Amino acid sequence: MPLIEARGIVKIFGTLRANDGIDLKIMPHEIHALLGENGAGKSTFVKILYGLLQPNEGQLLWQGRPVHLPRPAAARALGIGMVFQHFSLFDNLTVAENVALAQPPGTRLREVEERIAAVSAAYGLPLEPRRPVYTLSVGERQRIEIVRCLMQDPKLLILDEPTSVLTPQEADQLFVTLERIAGEGRAVLYISHRLDEVRRLCQTATVLRHGKLVATCDPRKETAASLARLMVGADIGVVGLGRPADESGPVRLEVQSLSLPAEDLHGVALKDISLAVRSGEVVAIAGVAGNGQSELFAALSGERVVGAAAAVKIDGKPVGRLGVTGRRRLGAAFVPEERLGHASVPRMPLSRNALLTGHATGGLVSYGLIDMGKASQQADTISRIFQVRKGKADPEAGALSGGNLQKFVVGREMLREPSLLIINQPTWGVDAGAAALIHQALIDLARRGSAVIVISQDLDEIFQIADRISVIHDGRLSQPEPARGMSMERIGLLMGGAAHAH
């Protein structure tokens, strides 16, 4: 008997049929993949399973019995737990305080700390219960969400892009955890765009396209290419580097002996970083999460100014003491790691989100007056060029799927044709088709004469798009090396701290 079964689920938003007659069965002991492009209806469907949304038509059965899930508490009471792609954490609270918010009234904080320690140790997801969340890397924040969910002892665990912010080693440990959970008679519904890990981990895959169920298959008998074809309805284009990078182009970004102390006790200090990136090339910075990537992005973007103006130069101009807007006016553009809250305001429409970075250089503001018509036009242009799928003309940023919002944020910066683009985790949680679009856009921007710096934990992505590769470890940056001459083994050694590995 299925643990949970969906029959004919329909969900309509205005004129958009986000789910159109979806049938799905998840069995005990099963790890079941839910696949589809960004905007295919995956998030809508799992929100129905978790009681966040109500279907317009259709029925859910739990262990053979019809159920109504008016709210997440009802789903949790049945034994359904969910780990969302976007975190729901309070930065100024500790790990334990965040977890305690989901515990029954009267639960003592000390008990919560002890349970976190026990669960995190048992499942290989290390956490410090008393550490403030704002000091944690994105990968560590993901662990909180997973541990918080595991503490509910769910019968069905829903995971939305769980490995998008994990290192390969952390992902391997998570797979062991999920296989153990399934082995205990529970089930996992696994949403991921990483098709090779779906083939490795899952016994069944349900594929959605434009809100409809188009296939149910055994992913172990498919290839990554055939799964991608089911998702998209066509073959995925191959990303091409085009002509080789011009090694004699002018230096667009120059960093000289940049050192910055950590902003807090658990932060990472930047130590004597030097880097030169030329017009026409893509330089990728690899590294395990929490080794100074966020601090480096903040220093390069102007979110954090440095003492010596000449420590950072854009087109030869010292900018170390300039903020973000000043650097944008010199032709630079920046895409931070966290798209919700950092790169965009969730409750603001796309047209107003276009203003967040376009106010200084996009011609959207004149004599202190905002041209909303031009802002709306720019948002429409971004959506068209970068294939942003949306339910209405100008939706709130938070209403988009993660991948569609990422395409909008990347497109917003690239539409300006910046001479320098610094992008952190460009395809986090993005499907294969959208990732190929973003990768090709980054390469094309560089070949048109821009300097592109990509900070990424995805080594496959790095080898696909980079001309040169550097590795950050404990706040130190290795000298960039030609990508064609580097191996996975060498990068792995550098990521582990072997700065002089051969």
C-alpha positions as CSV (number, residue, x, y, z in Angstrom):
1,M,0.0,0.0,0.0
2,P,1.3,3.5,-0.8
3,L,2.4,5.6,2.1
4,I,0.8,8.6,0.3
5,E,-1.1,8.8,-3.0
6,A,-2.2,11.8,-5.0
7,R,-5.1,11.5,-7.4
8,G,-5.9,14.0,-10.1
9,I,-4.4,17.0,-8.2
10,V,-5.2,20.4,-9.9
11,K,-4.1,23.8,-8.6
12,I,-5.0,27.0,-10.5
13,F,-3.5,30.5,-9.9
14,G,-5.5,32.9,-12.0
15,T,-5.2,31.6,-15.6
16,L,-2.2,29.4,-14.8
17,R,-2.8,25.7,-14.1
18,A,0.3,25.1,-12.0
19,N,-0.8,21.4,-11.4
20,D,-3.0,19.8,-14.0
21,G,-4.3,16.4,-13.0
22,I,-1.3,14.9,-11.2
23,D,-1.3,11.3,-10.0
24,L,1.6,10.0,-7.8
25,K,2.2,7.2,-5.4
26,I,5.1,7.0,-2.9
27,M,5.7,3.6,-1.2
28,P,7.4,2.9,2.1
29,H,11.1,2.2,1.8
30,E,11.2,4.3,-1.4
31,I,13.3,7.3,-2.4
32,H,11.1,9.0,-5.0
33,A,12.4,11.8,-7.3
34,L,10.2,14.6,-8.4
35,L,11.7,16.2,-11.6
36,G,10.9,19.1,-13.8
37,E,12.1,22.4,-15.1
38,N,11.8,25.5,-13.0
39,G,8.1,26.4,-13.1
40,A,7.0,22.9,-14.0
41,G,4.8,22.7,-10.8
42,K,7.0,20.8,-8.4
43,S,7.0,23.3,-5.6
44,T,3.2,23.8,-5.9
45,F,2.6,20.1,-5.7
46,V,4.8,19.5,-2.6
47,K,3.2,22.5,-0.9
48,I,-0.1,20.7,-1.4
49,L,1.4,17.6,0.2
50,Y,2.6,19.7,3.1
51,G,-0.7,21.5,3.7
52,L,0.6,25.0,2.6
53,L,-1.8,25.0,-0.4
54,Q,-5.2,23.5,-1.1
55,P,-5.9,21.8,-4.4
56,N,-8.8,23.0,-6.6
57,E,-9.5,19.4,-7.6
58,G,-8.2,16.0,-6.6
59,Q,-7.6,13.9,-3.5
60,L,-4.8,12.9,-1.2
61,L,-4.7,9.5,0.5
62,W,-2.5,8.7,3.5
63,Q,-2.0,4.9,3.9
64,G,-5.1,4.3,1.9
65,R,-7.4,6.8,3.7
66,P,-8.5,10.1,2.2
67,V,-7.1,13.1,4.1
68,H,-7.5,16.8,4.1
69,L,-4.4,18.9,5.0
70,P,-5.6,22.5,5.8
71,R,-2.3,23.5,7.3
72,P,1.3,22.3,7.7
73,A,0.6,21.3,11.3
74,A,-1.9,18.7,10.0
75,A,0.7,17.3,7.6
76,R,3.3,17.1,10.4
77,A,0.8,15.3,12.7
78,L,0.4,12.6,10.0
79,G,4.2,12.3,9.8
80,I,5.1,14.5,6.8
81,G,8.2,16.6,7.2
82,M,9.6,19.1,4.6
83,V,13.0,20.8,4.2
84,F,12.5,23.8,1.9
85,Q,15.0,25.1,-0.7
86,H,14.9,28.6,0.9
87,F,15.7,28.7,4.6
88,S,13.2,29.9,7.2
89,L,15.7,30.9,9.9
90,F,16.1,33.9,12.2
91,D,19.6,35.2,11.8
92,N,20.0,36.7,15.3
93,L,18.9,33.5,17.1
94,T,21.1,30.5,17.8
95,V,20.7,27.2,16.1
96,A,18.9,25.7,19.1
97,E,16.6,28.8,19.5
98,N,15.5,28.4,15.8
99,V,14.8,24.7,16.3
100,A,13.0,25.4,19.5
101,L,10.4,27.5,17.7
102,A,9.1,24.3,16.1
103,Q,8.9,22.3,19.3
104,P,5.9,21.9,21.6
105,P,5.2,24.6,24.1
106,G,7.1,24.1,27.4
107,T,10.1,22.4,25.8
108,R,13.3,23.5,27.5
109,L,16.1,25.0,25.5
110,R,18.6,22.6,27.1
111,E,16.5,19.6,25.9
112,V,16.5,21.1,22.4
113,E,20.3,21.5,22.4
114,E,20.8,18.0,23.6
115,R,18.5,16.6,20.9
116,I,20.2,18.6,18.2
117,A,23.5,17.3,19.3
118,A,22.2,13.7,19.3
119,V,20.5,13.9,15.9
120,S,23.3,15.8,14.2
121,A,25.8,13.3,15.4
122,A,23.7,10.3,14.5
123,Y,23.2,11.5,10.9
124,G,26.6,13.1,10.3
125,L,25.3,16.6,10.1
126,P,27.5,18.5,12.6
127,L,26.0,21.6,14.3
128,E,26.9,23.8,17.2
129,P,23.5,24.3,19.0
130,R,24.6,27.6,20.7
131,R,26.1,29.3,17.6
132,P,24.1,32.3,16.1
133,V,22.7,31.5,12.7
134,Y,24.1,34.7,11.1
135,T,27.6,33.4,11.6
136,L,26.9,30.2,9.6
137,S,27.7,29.3,6.0
138,V,24.8,28.5,3.7
139,G,25.7,24.8,3.9
140,E,25.6,24.9,7.7
141,R,22.1,26.6,7.6
142,Q,20.9,23.8,5.3
143,R,21.9,21.3,8.0
144,I,19.7,23.1,10.6
145,E,16.7,22.7,8.3
146,I,17.4,19.0,7.8
147,V,18.1,18.3,11.5
148,R,15.0,20.2,12.5
149,C,12.9,18.1,10.2
150,L,14.6,14.8,11.3
151,M,13.8,15.7,15.0
152,Q,10.1,15.3,14.1
153,D,10.7,11.6,13.1
154,P,8.8,11.9,9.9
155,K,7.3,8.9,7.9
156,L,7.6,10.9,4.7
157,L,10.5,13.4,4.3
158,I,10.2,15.9,1.4
159,L,13.5,17.5,0.4
160,D,13.6,20.4,-2.1
161,E,17.1,20.8,-3.7
162,P,18.9,19.6,-0.5
163,T,22.4,19.3,-2.0
164,S,22.4,22.6,-3.9
165,V,24.5,24.2,-1.1
166,L,26.4,21.1,0.1
167,T,29.9,20.0,-0.7
168,P,30.3,16.6,-2.5
169,Q,31.4,15.1,0.8
170,E,28.3,16.6,2.6
171,A,26.1,15.3,-0.2
172,D,27.5,11.8,0.1
173,Q,26.8,11.8,3.8
174,L,23.3,13.0,3.2
175,F,22.7,10.2,0.7
176,V,23.8,7.7,3.5
177,T,21.3,9.4,5.8
178,L,18.4,9.2,3.3
179,E,19.1,5.5,2.5
180,R,19.0,4.8,6.2
181,I,15.7,6.6,6.6
182,A,14.2,4.6,3.7
183,G,15.6,1.4,5.1
184,E,13.7,2.1,8.3
185,G,10.4,1.8,6.3
186,R,9.9,5.5,5.8
187,A,9.9,7.3,2.4
188,V,11.6,10.3,0.8
189,L,10.3,12.6,-1.9
190,Y,13.4,14.1,-3.4
191,I,13.4,17.2,-5.6
192,S,16.7,17.9,-7.4
193,H,18.1,19.2,-10.7
194,R,21.2,17.2,-10.3
195,L,20.2,14.2,-12.4
196,D,23.3,12.1,-11.7
197,E,22.5,12.1,-8.0
198,V,18.9,11.2,-8.8
199,R,20.1,8.2,-10.8
200,R,22.3,7.2,-7.9
201,L,19.9,7.6,-5.1
202,C,16.3,7.2,-6.3
203,Q,14.2,4.1,-7.2
204,T,11.4,6.0,-9.0
205,A,11.2,9.4,-10.7
206,T,8.0,11.3,-11.6
207,V,8.5,14.0,-14.2
208,L,6.4,17.1,-14.6
209,R,6.3,19.5,-17.5
210,H,4.2,22.7,-17.6
211,G,2.1,21.4,-14.7
212,K,1.3,18.0,-16.2
213,L,2.7,14.6,-15.4
214,V,4.6,13.4,-18.5
215,A,6.5,10.3,-17.2
216,T,7.1,7.9,-14.3
217,C,10.3,5.9,-14.7
218,D,13.2,4.1,-12.9
219,P,16.0,6.7,-13.1
220,R,18.6,4.0,-12.6
221,K,17.7,2.8,-16.1
222,E,17.9,6.2,-17.7
223,T,20.8,8.5,-18.5
224,A,21.1,12.1,-17.3
225,A,20.4,13.2,-20.9
226,S,17.3,11.1,-21.3
227,L,15.9,12.4,-17.9
228,A,16.7,16.0,-19.0
229,R,14.9,15.3,-22.3
230,L,11.8,14.2,-20.4
231,M,11.9,17.3,-18.3
232,V,12.3,19.8,-21.1
233,G,10.7,18.0,-24.0
234,A,13.8,18.5,-26.2
235,D,17.6,17.9,-26.0
236,I,19.6,20.3,-23.8
237,G,22.0,22.5,-25.7
238,V,25.7,21.9,-25.1
239,V,27.5,24.8,-23.5
240,G,30.3,26.0,-25.7
241,L,33.3,28.0,-24.6
242,G,33.6,29.5,-28.1
243,R,37.0,31.0,-29.0
244,P,39.7,30.8,-26.3
245,A,40.0,33.6,-23.8
246,D,42.2,36.5,-24.9
247,E,45.2,36.3,-22.5
248,S,46.4,39.7,-23.5
249,G,43.2,41.6,-22.7
250,P,43.3,44.6,-20.3
251,V,43.0,43.8,-16.6
252,R,39.5,44.7,-15.4
253,L,39.8,43.6,-11.8
254,E,43.0,43.7,-9.8
255,V,43.2,42.7,-6.2
256,Q,46.5,43.3,-4.4
257,S,47.4,42.0,-1.0
258,L,43.9,42.2,0.3
259,S,43.5,41.3,4.0
260,L,40.4,41.8,6.1
261,P,39.8,40.7,9.6
262,A,36.7,38.6,10.3
263,E,33.6,40.6,11.2
264,D,32.7,38.3,14.1
265,L,34.1,35.4,16.1
266,H,33.0,32.8,13.6
267,G,33.7,34.6,10.4
268,V,36.6,34.0,8.1
269,A,39.4,36.6,7.7
270,L,40.8,37.2,4.2
271,K,44.5,36.8,4.1
272,D,46.8,38.5,1.6
273,I,44.6,37.9,-1.5
274,S,45.9,38.9,-4.9
275,L,44.1,38.3,-8.2
276,A,44.0,39.8,-11.7
277,V,41.1,39.1,-14.1
278,R,41.3,40.2,-17.7
279,S,38.8,41.3,-20.2
280,G,37.5,38.3,-22.1
281,E,38.0,35.6,-19.5
282,V,36.0,33.6,-16.9
283,V,37.9,33.0,-13.7
284,A,36.3,30.6,-11.3
285,I,36.9,30.4,-7.5
286,A,36.3,27.0,-6.0
287,G,36.1,26.0,-2.4
288,V,34.3,24.2,0.4
289,A,31.5,26.4,1.9
290,G,32.5,28.6,4.7
291,N,36.1,29.3,3.6
292,G,35.7,33.0,2.9
293,Q,33.6,33.0,-0.2
294,S,31.0,35.4,1.3
295,E,33.7,37.6,2.8
296,L,35.5,37.8,-0.6
297,F,32.3,38.6,-2.4
298,A,31.5,41.4,0.1
299,A,35.0,42.9,-0.3
300,L,35.0,42.8,-4.2
301,S,31.4,44.1,-4.4
302,G,31.8,47.0,-2.0
303,E,29.4,45.6,0.6
304,R,32.4,45.8,2.8
305,V,34.9,48.5,2.1
306,V,38.6,48.0,2.8
307,G,41.2,50.3,4.4
308,A,43.5,50.6,1.4
309,A,41.8,52.0,-1.6
310,A,44.4,50.4,-4.0
311,A,43.7,46.9,-2.6
312,V,40.9,46.6,-5.1
313,K,41.0,48.2,-8.6
314,I,38.4,48.3,-11.4
315,D,39.9,49.2,-14.7
316,G,42.9,50.6,-12.9
317,K,40.9,52.9,-10.6
318,P,41.3,52.3,-6.8
319,V,37.9,51.3,-5.4
320,G,38.6,49.7,-2.1
321,R,36.8,52.5,-0.2
322,L,33.9,52.8,-2.7
323,G,30.6,51.1,-1.8
324,V,28.4,49.0,-4.1
325,T,26.8,51.9,-6.0
326,G,30.2,53.6,-6.7
327,R,31.6,50.4,-8.1
328,R,28.5,49.8,-10.2
329,R,29.0,53.3,-11.8
330,L,32.4,52.1,-12.9
331,G,30.8,49.3,-14.9
332,A,30.7,46.5,-12.3
333,A,27.8,44.2,-11.6
334,F,27.3,41.7,-8.7
335,V,25.1,38.7,-8.1
336,P,25.2,37.5,-4.5
337,E,24.6,33.9,-3.3
338,E,21.3,34.3,-1.6
339,R,18.7,35.3,-4.2
340,L,15.8,35.9,-1.7
341,G,16.5,38.7,0.7
342,H,20.0,39.6,-0.6
343,A,19.6,39.8,-4.4
344,S,15.9,40.5,-4.3
345,V,13.1,41.7,-2.0
346,P,10.5,38.8,-1.9
347,R,7.5,41.0,-1.4
348,M,8.3,43.5,-4.1
349,P,7.3,43.0,-7.8
350,L,10.0,42.3,-10.4
351,S,9.8,45.8,-11.7
352,R,10.8,47.3,-8.4
353,N,13.4,44.6,-7.9
354,A,14.9,45.9,-11.2
355,L,15.4,49.2,-9.5
356,L,17.5,47.7,-6.7
357,T,20.6,47.6,-8.9
358,G,19.4,49.7,-11.9
359,H,18.8,52.9,-10.0
360,A,22.4,54.1,-10.4
361,T,23.2,53.0,-14.0
362,G,20.1,51.8,-15.7
363,G,18.5,55.2,-16.5
364,L,15.5,54.3,-14.3
365,V,15.9,57.4,-12.1
366,S,16.1,61.0,-13.3
367,Y,16.3,64.0,-11.1
368,G,15.2,61.9,-8.2
369,L,12.1,60.6,-10.0
370,I,11.6,56.9,-10.7
371,D,10.5,55.9,-14.2
372,M,8.3,53.0,-13.3
373,G,7.3,52.4,-16.9
374,K,10.9,52.0,-17.9
375,A,11.4,49.7,-14.8
376,S,8.5,47.5,-15.9
377,Q,9.8,47.4,-19.5
378,Q,13.3,46.4,-18.2
379,A,11.7,43.6,-16.0
380,D,9.8,42.3,-19.1
381,T,13.0,42.4,-21.2
382,I,14.9,40.4,-18.6
383,S,12.1,37.9,-18.4
384,R,11.9,37.4,-22.2
385,I,15.7,37.1,-22.8
386,F,16.3,34.8,-19.8
387,Q,13.1,32.8,-20.2
388,V,11.7,33.7,-16.8
389,R,8.4,31.7,-16.3
390,K,5.9,33.6,-14.3
391,G,2.1,33.5,-13.5
392,K,1.3,37.2,-14.2
393,A,2.9,40.2,-15.8
394,D,4.7,41.6,-12.7
395,P,4.7,39.1,-9.9
396,E,6.4,39.5,-6.5
397,A,9.9,38.0,-6.6
398,G,8.9,35.5,-3.8
399,A,6.2,34.1,-6.1
400,L,8.7,32.8,-8.6
401,S,10.3,29.4,-8.4
402,G,13.9,29.4,-7.2
403,G,15.4,28.8,-10.7
404,N,13.2,31.4,-12.4
405,L,14.1,34.0,-9.7
406,Q,17.8,33.1,-10.3
407,K,17.4,33.7,-14.0
408,F,15.8,37.1,-13.3
409,V,18.6,38.2,-10.9
410,V,21.4,37.1,-13.3
411,G,19.6,38.7,-16.2
412,R,19.1,41.9,-14.4
413,E,22.9,42.3,-14.0
414,M,23.9,41.0,-17.4
415,L,21.4,43.2,-19.3
416,R,23.6,46.2,-18.4
417,E,26.5,44.6,-20.3
418,P,28.9,45.2,-17.3
419,S,32.6,45.3,-17.9
420,L,33.0,43.3,-14.7
421,L,30.6,40.7,-13.4
422,I,31.1,38.9,-10.0
423,I,28.6,36.1,-9.4
424,N,28.3,33.8,-6.4
425,Q,26.8,30.4,-6.9
426,P,25.3,31.2,-10.3
427,T,23.1,28.0,-10.8
428,W,22.2,27.1,-7.2
429,G,18.9,25.1,-7.4
430,V,18.5,25.7,-11.1
431,D,17.4,23.0,-13.6
432,A,19.6,21.7,-16.4
433,G,18.0,23.9,-19.1
434,A,18.3,27.1,-17.1
435,A,21.8,26.3,-16.0
436,A,22.9,25.8,-19.6
437,L,21.3,29.2,-20.4
438,I,23.1,31.0,-17.6
439,H,26.4,29.3,-18.3
440,Q,26.3,30.2,-22.0
441,A,25.4,33.8,-21.1
442,L,28.4,34.1,-18.7
443,I,30.8,32.8,-21.4
444,D,29.3,35.0,-24.1
445,L,29.6,38.1,-21.8
446,A,33.2,37.3,-21.2
447,R,33.9,36.8,-24.9
448,R,32.4,40.2,-25.6
449,G,35.1,41.7,-23.5
450,S,33.9,41.6,-19.9
451,A,35.8,40.1,-17.0
452,V,33.7,37.4,-15.2
453,I,34.4,36.0,-11.8
454,V,32.4,33.0,-10.8
455,I,32.4,31.8,-7.1
456,S,31.0,28.2,-7.1
457,Q,31.0,25.0,-5.1
458,D,30.0,23.0,-8.2
459,L,33.1,21.6,-9.7
460,D,31.3,20.3,-12.8
461,E,30.1,23.9,-13.4
462,I,33.6,25.3,-12.9
463,F,35.2,22.9,-15.4
464,Q,32.4,23.7,-17.9
465,I,32.8,27.4,-18.0
466,A,36.1,28.5,-16.6
467,D,39.3,29.6,-18.4
468,R,41.3,29.8,-15.2
469,I,40.5,28.3,-11.7
470,S,41.6,29.4,-8.2
471,V,40.7,27.9,-4.9
472,I,39.8,29.6,-1.6
473,H,40.7,27.9,1.6
474,D,40.6,29.4,5.1
475,G,40.5,32.9,3.6
476,R,43.5,32.4,1.3
477,L,43.3,32.3,-2.5
478,S,45.5,30.1,-4.6
479,Q,47.0,31.5,-7.8
480,P,44.7,30.9,-10.8
481,E,45.7,28.2,-13.1
482,P,44.5,27.3,-16.6
483,A,41.4,25.1,-16.3
484,R,42.5,22.7,-19.1
485,G,45.6,21.8,-17.0
486,M,43.9,21.2,-13.7
487,S,42.4,17.9,-12.4
488,M,39.7,17.2,-9.9
489,E,42.4,15.6,-7.7
490,R,44.4,18.8,-7.7
491,I,41.4,21.0,-6.9
492,G,40.4,18.6,-4.2
493,L,43.9,19.0,-2.6
494,L,43.7,22.8,-2.8
495,M,40.2,22.7,-1.3
496,G,41.6,20.7,1.6
497,G,44.3,23.3,2.2
498,A,47.3,22.0,0.3
499,A,48.3,25.3,-1.2
500,H,51.5,23.9,-2.7
501,A,50.0,20.6,-3.9
502,H,51.6,19.1,-7.0
